[in-house]
């Protein structure tokens, strides 16, 4: 029973910490990205930071130690301060004072996260063999999108396909193929998984910031493929007139902000656009550094958490 109580306290601490950190950092990064659009490139890293920080700081708080006594590890509280409440796997009963608060946090945060996780798990991975030819079907709106995050397939609404000229069809297919080449479906799936613990409004805003960038990158790569940025812009406007403009949390031909996408295409600054994914080795190294920094302060984190838990003593 004591071990279960400690596990619930740890789960509440990790979940609540991730929620709080993301609630503070996600809106700030969205605001900064509006001022400096290049920062949207780092949205996958920003989405991962609250999870990594919450898990490592929770682990650091759980490992007993006291820097003042020169104890990098090992519990000393049970003998010297028997009434001292703290997180400790050696004495799990010492954390039970936090159990009511932990249950309240889990009751508030877990139901929504479980529903979001179920929706995420229901997303298709993609067919076993997907070709380059689009799949024509009847969609709620005249648009084109990618189905599947691991082996994506290009799906196009029949009404849209019939309304487009051959050159415009090539633009739509080149745009969606650019998403596949950049592995954007996999990145989007990772973003949705990493932001499960975040407030829904903050997570949605952060993901849409990245989607706006992803759509712009795909437009630029499509313009390079068809050698005509104006054709890409005209196709976007034509699809908007057909009623397909919609901002969603999906990789769709009509995703992102239409005005921004058209302006970027008309600017035609000929800056190189990389087909590589937005998440890379440099981001992984940053996360490893954050993990090391958090764990390196293990005795201090545990010590300060002890004092926070015992302010009334």
N, C-alpha and C positions, 0 to 999 in steps of 0.2 A: 504493500500500500504506500509506504514512504517513497519507494522508487518510482511508482506511478505518479505520485504527487510531484516529485522533482521533475519528471519527464514533462508533465503538463506545464509546470512553471517555465521550463526551458523552451518549450514550444511557443508559449505565449510571449516570452521575451524575444525570441527570434522573429516571430511574426509581427509583433508590435514594433520592433526596431526597424524592420524592413519597411513597414507601412509608414512610419514617421519619417525615416530618411528619404524615402521616395516622395512623400508629400511635400518635403522641403526642396528637394533637388530637381524634381521633374519640372515644376512650373518655372523655376529659375532658368533651367536650360532651354525651355521652350521660348521664354522671353529673350534670352541671349541669341538664340538661333534666328529669331525674327530680325534682330539687328545685324547679326553676322551669319548669313545663311550657311557658310562653310562649316559651322559648328554642328549642323545636322549630320555630318559625316560620323560624328562620335556618339550618336544616339545609342547604338548597341552597347558601347562601353558604359554610358551613363545608366542605361537600364540594368546592367549587371552589377554596378557598384553597390546599390542598397542591399542586394541579396548577399554579396560577398562580405560587405562590412557587417551586416547583422549576424551572419553565421559565425564569422571569425571573432567578433566581439563577444558574442554569447559563449563561444567556446573558451575565450580568454577569461570571462567572468566565472566560468564553471571550474576551471583548474585552480585549486587552492594554492595560496602562497602569500607571503608578506615581505615586501621589499625592505621595510625598516628592520626586520629581523634577519635579513640576509637569506630568506627562504624563497628560492625561485619556484619551489613546488613543495607540496606537503601541507596537511592541515594542522593548524596549531590552536584553533579556536575552542575545540571541545574541552581541552584541559585547562587553558588559561581563562577562557570566557564562556562558561557553559550555557549562558543565556543568550549568547551572540547568534543572531540569525544570519545565515549566509548560504550561498549556493555551493554545495559541496557533494560530490559523489560518495565521499567517505561517510558523511553524516547527512543523508538525504532528508531526515526529519527536520533539519534546521531550516529548510526552505518552505515548510508547510504553511508558515504564516502568510506566504504570498499566494497560496492556492486560491482563495476566493477572488482576488484580483485577477489571477491568471485565467480562471474560468470565465470571468466577465469579458476579458479581452478576446478569448477564443470564441465565445458566444457571439460577440459583435463582428469579428473579422472572418471566421472560418466559413460560415454558410455561403457568402458571396464568392469566396475564393474556390470553394468546392464546385459551385455551379460553373464558374469560369473555366476551371480545369476540365470539367466534363465536356464543355463545348470545345475546348482545345483538343481533347483526345478524340472527339468525333470528326475532326477535320480529316479529309482523305489524304493519304500519302501520295496517291497518283496511281495510274494503271501500271501493270507490270512492263508493258512496252508502249511507249508514247512516241509517236512520230512527229514530224514537223508540220504535217497537214492539220489545219484547225478542225475542231469538232463543231458542227453547226447544230444549234438547238434553240429552243424557245426560252429566253431569259425574261425576268420581270421587266428589264429595261433594255433598250437597244445598245448593248455594249459588248466589249470583249474582255475576258479575264483569264486568269490562270487557275486551273483546278489541280490541287495537290501540291504539297510542300516539298516532297522528296523527289518525285518524278512528275513535274508539272506538265499539264496538257493545255494547249490554247483552246479556249471555248469561246465561240462567237455567236451572238444572237442572229437568227436567220433574217430578221427584218433589217438589221444593220448591214449584214453581208450583201443583201439584195440591193440596198440603197447606195452602196459604195461602188465607185469605178474601180477598174483593175489596179490603177496606180495607188488609189486610196487603200485598197485591200492590202497591198504590199507594205504600206506604211504601218498599218495596224499590226500585221504579222511581224514586221521588223521590230516594232516597239515591244511586243510581248516576248519575242525571242531575246531581246536585250535583257529583259528581266530574268529570263532563264539563264543566260550566260553569266549574269552578275550574281546568280543564286539568291535573288531577292525573296523568292517564296520561303526558302529555308531561313533567311535572316528574319523575315516577318514572323515566322513560327517561333523562333528563338526570342524575339522581342515580346511576343504575347505570353510566352512562358515565364520570362524573367520579370514581367510586370504584374504577375498574378497577385502578389502581396501588396501592390500599390493601390491607392485610391483610384477608383475607376475613371473619374474625370481626368486626373493627372496622367494616368497611363494612356488614355485615349489621345490626349493632346500630344504627348511625347511620340506616340506611334505615328500620328498623322504628320508630325514634323518630319519624321524620317520618310514617310510615304511621299510627301511633297518632293523631297530630294530624289527619291528613287524614280518617281515619274519623270522628273526633269532629266535625270541621267539617261533613262530609257529613251526619251525624246531625242536627246543629242546623239545617241548611238543609232537610233532609227534614221535620223537625218544624214548621218555618215553612211549608212547602208544604202539609202536610196539616192544619195548625193543631191538632196534638195530640201533644205530646211523649210522653205516656203510651202512645199507640198505637205510636210508634216503639220505645219500651222494651219493650213487650209483644211486639212482632214480633221483636225481637232475642232475647228469652228463648225464644220459641216455636221459632225457628230453631235455637237452641242445643240445645233438647230433641230436635230432629230429627236431631241429630248433625252439624251443619254448622259447629261452632265450630272454627276453625283459624287459627293465626298463620302467615302466609306473607309473602313479599316481593312481594305483588301487591295490587291494589286490588280487594278483594272485599267483599261485603256482610257476611261474617263475619270480616273482618280486624280487626286491632287487639285491644285488651284488653277483653273483654266486660264485666267488672265496672266498669271505668273508664267505659266508654261509657254503661252503664245509669245509673250514679251521676250522670253529667253531665246526662243527660236528665231524671232525677227532680229534680235541683236546680232546673232551669228558672229560671235567673237572668236570663233575657231579655236577656242581653248581645248586642249586634249582632254578627253573623257575616258577614264579607265574602265574597262569592263570587269575589273576585279570586284569582289564583294566588299562591302563597307566595313566588315569586321575582319581583322587580320592579326598577325603575330604581335604587332606592337600593342594592340589592345589587351591581348593575353598577358603580355609582360607587365602591363600596368596593373592588372588584376592580381597577378602574383606578388607584385610589390606591395599592394594594399594589404593582401593577406599576411605577408611577412611583417609589415609594420604593425598590424593589429595584434598578431600573436607575439611579437617581440615585447609588447607591454603587458604580457599576461599577469605577472604578480601585481602590477599597479592597477590594472583593470579590476581584478578580483578584490583588491584591497579597497578601492573606492566604492565598488558595488556593496561591499560589506557595510561601509559607513552610511551609504544611502539607505540601506535596509534597517539600520539601527539608529536613525536620527532621534527617535523618541526615547532611547534608552539612556 
